[in-house]
């Protein structure tokens, strides 16, 4: 497995990039006025599970490793910075959407 980023703000950017990618794919392949099928439900639940796994890895992977290595303060600091970075990116996108 590839090493986790040592920069919480990079992890925040990766999280946002993942969300943008998934949203773009959904928007691109979505069809109007179609009936949902059983496979649509399976695909939706699979996407939710995949998204939870990716976000869990990006937000909690490095902090858990630090915590297990006995670096509790560093773990919480890393997690806080990752969440803070993601909040700044999300807030910026919302403001840009409202402006434009």
N, C-alpha and C positions, 0 to 999 in steps of 0.2 A: 504494500500500500504506500502511496506517495506520502511524503512528510507533510504534516499540517503546516499552514502558514504560521510564522512567528509574529505576524502583524495582525492585530484584531481588526484594523480598518480594512485591510485587504480581504479578510474573511467577510466583512460587511459588504464589500463590493461584489464578491463572489455570490453572496446570497441574493443581492439585488439583480445581478446578471442572470442568475438562475430563474428568478421570478419573471423577469422580462422575457427570457427565452420561452418559458412555459406559456405565458400570456400570449406571446406572438404566435406560437404554434396553435394554441386553442383558437385564437382570432382568425388565423389563416385557414384552418381546416373546418371551422364551424360552418354549418349549413342552416339557413333560415327555413322555417316552416317544415321541419321534419319530425317524425315521431321517434321518441326514444325507444331503444330496444334493450333487451337484457344485457347485451354486450356493452352498451353505453354505460350502464351502471357499473359493470365490472371495470371498464376503463377509467371511470371517474374515481372509484375507490382505489384503484391501483395508482392513479396519479396522486391522490391524497397521501397514500402510504409512501410513495417515492419522495414526495415533497417533504414529508415529515422526517424521513431518513436523511435527506440531503441537508435540510436546515438543522437537524440535530447534530450532524457531523460538523457543519460550518460554525455553529454557535457553541457547541458543548465538547467537541472532540479534544481540542487543545486544553481547555480548562480542566477537563476530567483527567487528562494525562498529567498535568501539573499538580492537581490535587492528590492524585495517587502517588506522585513522587515526593509528597510531603511539602510542596510549595503552595500552601493553602491561600495565602495572601495574593500571590501571583495569579493563581487560578481565578479568584474572584475579580481581581483587577482586569485580567484579560477578558473575562466574560462581560464585565461592565463596559469596557471599551468597545467590545464588539457590538453590544446592544446600543450603546451611544452612537457609534458610527452608523449603524443601520437606521437609527431614529433620525439622524441628521439627513441621510440620503432620502429616506421616505418623506420627511417634512419638506425637503427641497423639491422633490418631485411633485408633491401635492400643491405647493405654492406655484410652481411653474405651470401646472395644469390649470390652476385657477386664473393665472395671469393670461395665458394664451388660450 
